[in-house]
Amino acid sequence: MASIPFVDLKAEYEAYREEIDTAVSRTLSSGWYILGPEVAAFEAAFAAYTGVAHAVGVASGTDALLLGLKALGVGPGDEVITVAHTAVATIAAIELAGAKPVLVDIDSQTYTMDPVQVETAVTPRTKAIIPVHLYGHPADMETILEIAIQHRLPVLEDCAQAHGALVGERRVGSMGDAAAFSFYPTKNLGALGDGGAVVTNRDDIAKRLRLLRQYGWRERYISDLAGYNSRLDELQAAILQVRLAHLDEDNGRRQHLAARYSAQLENLPVQLPRIRPSADHVFHLYVIQTGRQEALAAFLQKKGVGTAVHYPVPVHLQPAYRHLGYAPGSLPVTERAARRILSLPLYAHMPEEHVDVVSRALAEFF
Ligand SMILES: Cc1ncc(COP(=O)(O)O)c(C=O)c1O
């Protein structure tokens, strides 16, 4: 293992070990393991934190997107506009819902959806827009919402990488018609297994989501809708309650470490993360840009520093998505970013000294 790992999930567990162990033990002793009081308590706390009326726990972030789309009425024949510069799950969920992903380019400064491109991608078949709040930085929601309102299109926010981020005073997840969260262990709000949630202010969507996540059941064994099995389990919900109580504190740690990186890397020939004036960036990832991506990653690896690229091949150029019909060069900002980005080590409880060691290694390289 690298002496400076890219992420250290054990350290994140150790930081709140006693509280997590208490929550786990309480749940194990309860005799109730799926969709019970722990899930209900977490849903209430997460809805309140996000500033929305409802949160519905599901099995993963991918399912949160899929069920969110289904609850919005998206299905075969529909188009959903999103970005190719995202986790493959965003696009996979659109296809799982039976719809066609329409991919647009990103803004070169923040790596999030370019609203100008959305405007030109709207067709009579467009049924929804999924902006992705990538790396912890919110998409340009003000402009995207204006376009959505103008075309009467619902917005499903993909918040998998931005728990707690703000646009002005508003949390991500509270601005669209619905929003999908992942609680994969590496996320800013991470479980110790898979988990996800959809949040919404709309009662009709929340009601559909609660049916969709469990076989469409209105009551036990009576299905009103063709649904799924996508339930959040009690253990993860109990752990998530602990983690949620520390989310702002943990995001503050990430922001502190990111600021330390930016101060130390300021004079190097790399592009540092940029933050839109109305945005609060929660630094799920600290991503720099360089023309020497591969060489820098290899150099850092030799020095024992773990790095990653999010993501090396944009979704539209991946083998599984050739059928979408996007040629190389069709999303130039996305494709350029993929060749230049590098994510440096960052997690909430990473020692500050790691930032210094990594920054010195970068200085040596350049
Ligand atoms: C932007 C984005 N959307 C969706 C997902 C899917 O979440 P999950 O892995 O919980 O299915 C992820 C995480 O992998 C993600 O980063």
The ligand as an SDF file (V2000), in Angstrom:
LIG
                    3D

 16 16  0  0  0  0  0  0  0  0999 V2000
  -21.8050   10.9120   -9.6860 C   0  0  0  0  0  0  0  0  0  0  0  0
  -22.2420    9.5570   -9.2350 C   0  0  0  0  0  0  0  0  0  0  0  0
  -23.4840    9.1340   -9.5390 N   0  0  0  0  0  0  0  0  0  0  0  0
  -23.9320    7.9270   -9.1460 C   0  0  0  0  0  0  0  0  0  0  0  0
  -23.1320    7.0600   -8.4140 C   0  0  0  0  0  0  0  0  0  0  0  0
  -23.6610    5.6950   -8.0900 C   0  0  0  0  0  0  0  0  0  0  0  0
  -23.6960    5.4070   -6.7380 O   0  0  0  0  0  0  0  0  0  0  0  0
  -23.5960    3.8980   -6.2160 P   0  0  0  0  0  0  0  0  0  0  0  0
  -22.1800    3.4370   -6.4010 O   0  0  0  0  0  0  0  0  0  0  0  0
  -23.9880    3.9940   -4.7800 O   0  0  0  0  0  0  0  0  0  0  0  0
  -24.5700    3.0830   -7.0030 O   0  0  0  0  0  0  0  0  0  0  0  0
  -21.8440    7.4730   -8.0560 C   0  0  0  0  0  0  0  0  0  0  0  0
  -20.9540    6.6380   -7.2260 C   0  0  0  0  0  0  0  0  0  0  0  0
  -20.3540    5.6910   -7.6080 O   0  0  0  0  0  0  0  0  0  0  0  0
  -21.3770    8.7290   -8.4930 C   0  0  0  0  0  0  0  0  0  0  0  0
  -20.1450    9.1610   -8.1970 O   0  0  0  0  0  0  0  0  0  0  0  0
  1  2  1  0
  2  3  1  0
  2 15  2  0
  3  4  2  0
  4  5  1  0
  5  6  1  0
  5 12  2  0
  6  7  1  0
  7  8  1  0
  8  9  2  0
  8 10  1  0
  8 11  1  0
 12 13  1  0
 12 15  1  0
 13 14  2  0
 15 16  1  0
M  END
$$$$
